[in-house]
Amino acid sequence: MKENGEAPHRHDISDNLWEKIKDLLPGAAGKQGQTAHDNRRFINAVSWIFRTGVTWRDVPPEYGDWKHTHRRFCRWRDRDVWKTIAAEVIGEGGYHVAYV
């Protein structure tokens, strides 16, 4: 369920997957630096893009500004965050991982 009480979008990641990766992400609570309060929303935006095949400009506003989402995606790519996530979720039933 979304933090605002709304039902999750069909492309959002599962609660089980979120629990598995949330502590691996930059800005996670307890890590050095500023805590990111929207990591799950960001992961859901990226999931939406890959599952629908649309362009970054078509990200629904509920996931945040597409330019910020794309910029953050690239920063995480450059820091190998996506490789860390992929290594954790490989074997997760029904979840496809693509290296970018």
Secondary structure, 3 states (H helix, E strand, C coil): CCCCCCCCCCCCCCHHHHHHHHHHCCCCCCCCCCCCCCHHHHHHHHHHHHHHCCCHHHCCHHHCCHHHHHHHHHHHHHCCHHHHHHHHHCCCCCCCCCCC
